[in-house]
Amino acid sequence: MVVTSQCNGNRVTGLYVGVNNVRRYFPKQVAEIELQLDHLRIECGLTPHFWNGQPEIRDPRLCLWLESKHSHRKGRREPMPLAMIPSGERSFTLGPVMHGEPSKARRTAGQDENAESLASREEPALAN
């Protein structure tokens, strides 16, 4: 699934997952998820608002990681599309969107149209 970073000015405030992705990948009984961020694994809590129209993940460690990714981009104020790949029952790996990936496959994964349009304008991802 494709998700986007959330920004307020130059500050990254979290990760926007999208309503369709929440319905498809996040059962309501799950209170927290694990995210693999490069070599770092963190647990992030999900608020009740996550399932009620505010599908955002907010965690200070996640924001720092996202800010480090934003610092290497032009147009830092623009949301950055990211691939969020399920890797377990409540675990996900977060990384760059792979270019050349068919847009139909991304839509099938429940992606919001806004994130798709951003992904099509994104610079090519650099390998870490």
C-alpha positions as CSV (number, residue, x, y, z in Angstrom):
1,M,0.0,0.0,0.0
2,V,1.1,3.5,-0.6
3,V,1.0,6.0,2.3
4,T,2.2,9.6,2.7
5,S,4.1,11.6,5.2
6,Q,2.1,14.3,6.9
7,C,3.7,17.7,7.1
8,N,2.9,21.0,8.9
9,G,5.3,23.6,7.5
10,N,8.8,22.1,7.5
11,R,7.9,19.7,10.3
12,V,6.8,16.1,9.7
13,T,3.9,15.3,12.0
14,G,3.1,11.6,11.1
15,L,2.1,9.2,8.5
16,Y,-1.2,9.3,6.6
17,V,-2.5,5.8,5.9
18,G,-5.8,6.6,4.2
19,V,-9.3,5.4,4.9
20,N,-9.3,2.6,2.4
21,N,-6.0,1.2,3.7
22,V,-7.3,1.3,7.2
23,R,-10.3,-0.8,6.3
24,R,-8.3,-3.3,4.4
25,Y,-5.2,-3.8,6.6
26,F,-6.0,-2.7,10.2
27,P,-8.5,-4.7,12.3
28,K,-10.2,-2.5,14.9
29,Q,-9.0,-4.7,17.8
30,V,-5.3,-3.9,17.0
31,A,-4.2,-1.2,19.4
32,E,-0.6,-0.9,18.1
33,I,1.5,-2.0,15.2
34,E,5.2,-2.6,14.5
35,L,7.0,-0.6,11.9
36,Q,10.4,-1.6,10.4
37,L,12.2,1.6,9.5
38,D,15.5,0.7,7.8
39,H,17.3,-1.1,10.7
40,L,15.0,0.2,13.4
41,R,11.8,-1.6,14.6
42,I,9.3,0.5,16.6
43,E,5.8,0.0,18.0
44,C,3.3,2.7,17.3
45,G,0.0,3.0,19.1
46,L,-3.2,3.6,17.1
47,T,-5.8,5.9,18.5
48,P,-9.6,5.3,18.1
49,H,-9.6,8.3,15.7
50,F,-7.5,6.1,13.4
51,W,-10.6,4.2,12.4
52,N,-12.9,7.2,12.5
53,G,-11.7,9.4,9.6
54,Q,-8.3,10.4,10.9
55,P,-6.1,7.5,9.6
56,E,-2.8,8.9,10.8
57,I,0.1,7.2,12.7
58,R,1.9,9.6,15.0
59,D,5.0,8.7,16.9
60,P,8.1,10.8,17.7
61,R,10.5,8.1,16.5
62,L,8.6,7.7,13.2
63,C,8.6,11.5,12.7
64,L,12.3,11.7,13.2
65,W,12.8,8.9,10.7
66,L,10.5,10.6,8.2
67,E,12.3,13.9,8.7
68,S,15.6,12.3,7.9
69,K,14.1,11.0,4.6
70,H,12.5,14.4,3.8
71,S,15.9,16.2,4.3
72,H,17.2,14.5,1.2
73,R,14.4,15.7,-1.0
74,K,13.6,18.8,-3.0
75,G,10.2,20.4,-2.0
76,R,10.4,19.3,1.6
77,R,7.0,20.7,2.4
78,E,5.3,18.2,0.0
79,P,4.0,14.9,1.4
80,M,6.3,12.1,0.5
81,P,4.8,8.8,-0.7
82,L,6.1,5.6,0.9
83,A,5.5,1.9,0.5
84,M,4.0,0.3,3.6
85,I,4.3,-3.5,3.2
86,P,2.6,-5.9,5.5
87,S,5.2,-8.2,7.0
88,G,3.3,-10.0,9.7
89,E,0.0,-10.0,11.6
90,R,0.4,-6.4,12.8
91,S,3.8,-5.6,11.4
92,F,4.8,-3.5,8.4
93,T,7.9,-2.4,6.6
94,L,8.1,1.2,5.6
95,G,10.3,2.3,2.7
96,P,10.5,4.2,-0.6
97,V,7.9,3.7,-3.3
98,M,9.5,1.6,-6.1
99,H,9.1,3.3,-9.4
100,G,7.9,1.4,-12.4
101,E,5.4,-0.4,-10.1
102,P,2.1,-0.6,-12.0
103,S,-0.4,1.9,-10.7
104,K,-3.2,-0.7,-11.0
105,A,-1.5,-2.8,-8.4
106,R,-1.2,0.2,-6.1
107,R,-4.9,1.0,-6.5
108,T,-5.8,-2.7,-5.8
109,A,-4.0,-2.4,-2.5
110,G,-6.5,0.2,-1.4
111,Q,-4.4,3.3,-2.0
112,D,-5.9,6.8,-1.8
113,E,-5.9,8.6,-5.2
114,N,-4.1,11.6,-3.6
115,A,-1.2,9.4,-2.6
116,E,-1.1,7.9,-6.2
117,S,-0.9,11.3,-7.8
118,L,1.9,12.3,-5.5
119,A,3.8,9.1,-6.2
120,S,3.7,9.8,-9.9
121,R,5.4,13.1,-9.3
122,E,8.0,11.8,-6.9
123,E,11.7,11.8,-7.6
124,P,13.3,8.4,-8.2
125,A,14.1,6.7,-4.9
126,L,17.8,6.3,-3.9
127,A,18.9,2.9,-2.5
128,N,20.1,3.1,1.1
